[in-house]
Amino acid sequence: MFVAPGADVSADAAIGEGTKIWHLAQVREGAVLGENCIVGRGAYIGSGVRLGDNCKVQNYALVYEPAVLEAGVFIGPAVVLTNDHYPRAVAPDGSLKSAHDWTPVGVTIKEGASIGARAVCVAPVTIGRWATVAAGAVVVKDVPDFALVAGVPARRLRWVGKAGVPLEQDEAGVWVCPETGQRYIEDGETLKEESED
C-alpha cells in the first residue's frame, strides 16, 4: 500500500495490498478498498464504501457511501456518485438536518464498468457489468450489462464489449467486438457473452 503525503486515510479503513492513494485524497472510516486500486488526487471515498480489486478512482471523483464498486471498475475524473433521494440542508421547520435525519442510498457499479469524466450517477442506480457511462452523462435509472449510455438523462446508444469499444452487428441479435472478436447475444434489452448460459 502507498499513501501519498497529504492524503487523509482513516485508520479504520481497510486498504488492500498494492493500492495507491494520492495527494489530497480522502478515504473515510469503514471504507474497504481491494488490492491494486488507485485513488487519484483529491478523490473522496465515503464511510463504508466498498471497492473491489483493481479499481481506479480518478482525480476529484466523489464516491459517497454506501456505494459498492465491484472489481475492475473505472471512475473518471470529477465523477459524482450520489446518496440522497431528496437532498435538503434543512428540515421543513428550518432546523439544520443532521446525519440522523436521512437514510443514505447507494450506487452499485458492477464488474469492469466505466464511468466517464464528470458523469453523475443518481442513487439508487445499478450500472451493469462492463457498461460504459459517457462523460457528462446523468444516470437516473439502471444501466444494463455492456450498455453504452450518454446524455441527460442517460439513454442507451450502443452496446460495448469488455474492451470498451462499440460492438458491430454480425447478424440479427449477434454482436461482435472488432478488437477481440468476442461474440455477444442480444435478447431484447439485454446482452450477454455468447459463452454465457
C-alpha positions in Angstrom: 0.0 0.0 0.0 1.1 3.5 -0.8 -0.4 6.7 0.7 1.0 10.0 -0.6 1.8 12.8 1.7 -1.2 15.0 2.2 -3.7 12.2 1.7 -6.2 11.7 4.5 -6.8 7.9 5.2 -8.8 6.8 8.2 -7.1 4.3 10.5 -10.5 2.5 10.4 -10.4 2.0 6.6 -9.2 -1.4 5.1 -6.8 -0.9 2.3 -5.7 -3.8 0.1 -2.1 -4.7 -0.9 -0.8 -2.7 -3.8 -3.4 0.1 -3.5 -2.2 3.6 -4.1 -3.8 6.7 -2.6 -2.6 10.0 -4.0 -2.2 13.6 -2.7 -5.3 15.3 -1.1 -7.5 12.1 -1.5 -9.7 11.3 1.5 -10.7 7.7 2.5 -13.2 7.7 5.3 -13.7 5.3 8.2 -15.1 1.9 7.4 -14.2 2.1 3.7 -12.9 -1.1 2.2 -10.6 -0.9 -0.8 -9.4 -4.1 -2.6 -6.0 -4.9 -3.9 -4.2 -2.8 -6.5 -6.7 0.1 -6.5 -5.8 3.6 -7.4 -7.4 6.6 -5.7 -6.4 9.8 -7.5 -5.6 13.3 -6.3 -8.4 14.9 -4.4 -10.8 12.0 -4.7 -13.3 11.2 -1.9 -14.2 7.7 -0.7 -17.0 7.9 1.8 -17.6 5.9 5.0 -18.3 2.3 4.4 -17.8 2.5 0.6 -16.6 -0.8 -0.9 -14.2 -1.2 -3.8 -13.2 -4.5 -5.3 -9.7 -5.3 -6.6 -8.2 -3.3 -9.4 -10.5 -0.3 -9.3 -9.4 3.2 -10.5 -11.0 6.3 -9.0 -9.6 9.3 -10.9 -8.8 12.8 -9.6 -11.6 14.7 -7.7 -14.2 11.9 -8.1 -16.7 11.8 -5.2 -17.8 8.3 -4.2 -20.4 8.7 -1.4 -21.5 6.0 0.9 -22.9 3.4 0.7 -21.6 2.9 -2.9 -20.3 -0.5 -3.9 -17.9 -0.9 -6.8 -17.0 -4.4 -8.0 -13.6 -5.5 -9.4 -12.1 -3.6 -12.2 -14.4 -0.5 -12.1 -13.1 2.8 -13.6 -14.4 6.1 -12.2 -13.3 9.1 -14.3 -12.2 12.5 -13.1 -14.8 14.5 -11.2 -17.5 11.8 -11.3 -20.1 12.0 -8.6 -22.0 9.0 -7.1 -24.8 10.5 -5.0 -26.5 9.0 -2.0 -29.7 11.0 -1.2 -33.1 10.8 -2.8 -34.4 14.1 -1.5 -31.4 16.3 -0.5 -32.1 19.2 1.8 -29.8 21.1 4.1 -32.7 21.9 6.5 -35.9 20.2 7.7 -39.3 21.7 6.9 -39.2 23.7 10.2 -35.9 25.3 9.1 -33.6 23.4 11.5 -30.3 22.1 10.2 -30.5 18.5 9.2 -28.0 16.0 10.7 -26.7 12.7 9.6 -29.5 11.0 11.5 -32.3 12.8 9.6 -31.9 10.8 6.4 -31.0 7.3 5.1 -28.3 7.2 2.5 -28.9 5.1 -0.6 -26.0 3.9 -2.8 -24.9 3.4 -6.3 -23.8 -0.1 -7.3 -21.3 -0.5 -10.1 -20.7 -4.0 -11.4 -17.5 -5.6 -12.6 -15.5 -3.9 -15.3 -17.9 -0.9 -15.8 -16.5 2.6 -16.6 -18.0 5.9 -15.7 -16.7 8.8 -17.8 -15.4 12.2 -16.6 -17.9 14.4 -14.8 -20.8 11.9 -15.1 -23.3 11.8 -12.2 -25.0 8.6 -11.1 -28.1 9.5 -9.0 -28.7 6.8 -6.3 -30.1 4.3 -6.2 -28.9 3.0 -9.6 -27.0 -0.1 -10.7 -24.5 0.2 -13.5 -24.2 -3.3 -15.2 -21.1 -5.4 -15.9 -18.7 -3.9 -18.5 -21.2 -1.0 -19.2 -19.8 2.5 -20.1 -21.3 5.8 -19.0 -20.2 8.6 -21.3 -18.5 11.7 -20.0 -21.0 14.2 -18.6 -24.0 11.8 -18.5 -26.6 11.9 -15.8 -27.7 8.4 -14.9 -31.1 8.2 -13.2 -32.1 4.6 -14.0 -30.3 1.2 -14.0 -27.9 0.6 -16.9 -27.8 -3.0 -18.4 -24.6 -5.0 -18.8 -22.5 -4.0 -21.8 -24.6 -0.8 -22.5 -23.1 2.5 -23.6 -25.2 5.3 -22.2 -24.9 9.0 -22.8 -26.9 12.2 -22.3 -29.1 13.9 -19.7 -30.8 11.8 -18.7 -28.6 9.0 -19.9 -30.0 6.7 -22.6 -28.5 3.6 -24.2 -26.9 4.4 -27.6 -25.0 1.2 -28.3 -23.6 -2.0 -26.9 -19.9 -2.2 -25.9 -17.7 -5.2 -25.2 -15.2 -5.9 -22.5 -12.6 -4.0 -24.5 -14.8 -0.9 -24.2 -15.2 -0.3 -28.0 -18.6 -0.3 -29.6 -19.8 -3.7 -30.9 -20.6 -4.3 -34.5 -23.7 -6.3 -35.6 -22.8 -9.5 -37.3 -26.4 -10.8 -37.8 -29.7 -10.4 -36.2 -29.2 -10.5 -32.4 -25.5 -11.2 -32.6 -22.8 -8.5 -32.0 -19.0 -8.8 -32.3 -16.2 -6.9 -30.7 -13.9 -5.6 -33.5 -10.9 -5.6 -31.2 -11.2 -9.1 -29.5 -13.6 -11.0 -31.8 -15.7 -11.9 -28.8 -19.4 -12.5 -29.8 -22.4 -11.3 -27.8 -26.0 -12.3 -28.0 -28.8 -9.6 -27.7 -32.1 -10.6 -26.1 -34.4 -7.6 -26.0 -32.9 -5.0 -23.7 -30.0 -7.3 -22.5 -26.7 -8.5 -23.9 -24.6 -11.4 -22.8 -21.4 -13.1 -23.9 -22.0 -15.9 -26.4 -20.3 -18.4 -24.0 -22.6 -17.5 -21.1 -25.6 -19.7 -20.2 
